[in-house]
Amino acid sequence: MAGNVTDHMANERTYLAWVRTGITVIALGFVVAKFGILIKELVPNAPSTSYHLSSEIGIVLVLAGAFMQILALRSFVRNKNNIERGVFQPSAVPEMLAGILTLIIAILVVAYMVITL
């Protein structure tokens, strides 16, 4: 059984939602990294830790977004193959990893905001 069209379309929509989330996290990382440069330019006597911390957190966010893209592709391909075989095998691992990653991102951003206030 190859699965019906709506199953494949739902899988694709889910994949695209993951891709959008990953792109958003990557963009957030870029903005955070560049924010440190802005601080350095606008406030010349700002502590250098703010600038370096901004860059480091930005890099971590970009890597987290890239990891989300890998999870998204893995999940999409696995679900596509399961749909084509007519098998339903739920897997919470990618979703749990994305949730944990999002929590870590939130903690990093809050920590950054507290440090740079």
C-alpha positions as CSV (number, residue, x, y, z in Angstrom):
1,M,0.0,0.0,0.0
2,A,1.5,3.3,-1.1
3,G,-0.5,5.5,1.3
4,N,-3.0,8.1,0.1
5,V,-2.2,11.5,-1.2
6,T,-3.4,13.3,2.0
7,D,-1.0,11.3,4.1
8,H,1.9,12.4,1.9
9,M,0.7,16.0,1.9
10,A,0.4,16.0,5.7
11,N,3.9,14.6,6.0
12,E,5.2,17.4,3.6
13,R,3.4,20.1,5.6
14,T,5.0,18.8,8.8
15,Y,8.4,18.8,7.2
16,L,7.9,22.3,5.9
17,A,6.9,23.5,9.5
18,W,10.1,21.9,10.8
19,V,12.1,23.7,8.0
20,R,10.5,27.0,8.9
21,T,11.4,26.5,12.6
22,G,15.0,25.6,11.8
23,I,15.3,28.7,9.5
24,T,13.9,30.9,12.3
25,V,16.4,29.6,14.8
26,I,19.2,30.1,12.4
27,A,18.1,33.7,11.7
28,L,17.8,34.3,15.5
29,G,21.3,33.1,15.9
30,F,22.5,35.4,13.2
31,V,20.8,38.4,14.8
32,V,22.1,37.5,18.2
33,A,25.7,37.2,16.9
34,K,25.4,40.5,15.0
35,F,23.9,42.2,18.0
36,G,27.2,41.9,19.7
37,I,28.9,43.8,16.9
38,L,26.2,46.5,17.2
39,I,26.9,46.8,21.0
40,K,30.6,47.1,20.3
41,E,30.0,49.9,17.8
42,L,27.4,51.9,19.8
43,V,29.0,51.5,23.2
44,P,32.8,51.5,22.8
45,N,33.4,51.0,26.5
46,A,31.0,48.0,26.8
47,P,32.6,44.9,28.3
48,S,34.1,42.6,25.7
49,T,32.3,39.7,27.4
50,S,29.0,40.9,25.9
51,Y,30.4,40.9,22.4
52,H,32.0,37.5,22.7
53,L,29.0,36.0,24.5
54,S,26.7,37.3,21.8
55,S,28.9,35.6,19.1
56,E,29.0,32.3,20.9
57,I,25.3,32.2,21.6
58,G,24.6,33.1,18.0
59,I,26.8,30.3,16.8
60,V,25.1,27.8,19.1
61,L,21.7,29.0,17.8
62,V,22.8,28.6,14.2
63,L,24.1,25.1,14.9
64,A,20.8,24.3,16.7
65,G,18.8,25.4,13.7
66,A,21.0,23.3,11.4
67,F,20.4,20.3,13.7
68,M,16.7,20.9,13.5
69,Q,17.0,20.7,9.7
70,I,18.7,17.3,10.0
71,L,16.0,16.1,12.4
72,A,13.3,17.4,10.0
73,L,14.8,15.6,6.9
74,R,15.2,12.4,8.9
75,S,11.7,12.5,10.2
76,F,10.3,13.3,6.7
77,V,12.1,10.4,5.0
78,R,11.1,8.0,7.8
79,N,7.5,9.0,7.7
80,K,7.4,8.9,3.8
81,N,8.8,5.3,3.9
82,N,6.3,4.3,6.6
83,I,3.4,5.8,4.6
84,E,4.4,3.9,1.5
85,R,4.6,0.7,3.5
86,G,1.3,1.3,5.1
87,V,2.8,1.2,8.6
88,F,2.3,3.6,11.5
89,Q,5.3,3.7,13.8
90,P,5.1,6.8,16.0
91,S,8.4,8.2,17.1
92,A,8.7,10.8,19.8
93,V,12.5,11.1,19.7
94,P,12.8,13.9,17.0
95,E,9.9,15.9,18.6
96,M,11.5,15.5,22.1
97,L,14.9,16.6,20.8
98,A,13.3,19.6,19.1
99,G,11.5,20.5,22.4
100,I,14.6,20.1,24.4
101,L,16.6,22.1,21.9
102,T,13.9,24.9,22.0
103,L,14.1,24.9,25.8
104,I,17.9,25.2,25.7
105,I,17.6,28.1,23.2
106,A,15.1,29.9,25.5
107,I,17.5,29.5,28.4
108,L,20.5,30.8,26.4
109,V,18.5,33.8,25.2
110,V,17.3,34.6,28.7
111,A,20.8,34.2,30.1
112,Y,22.1,36.5,27.4
113,M,19.5,39.1,28.1
114,V,20.2,39.0,31.8
115,I,23.9,39.3,31.3
116,T,23.7,42.2,28.8
117,L,21.2,44.3,30.7
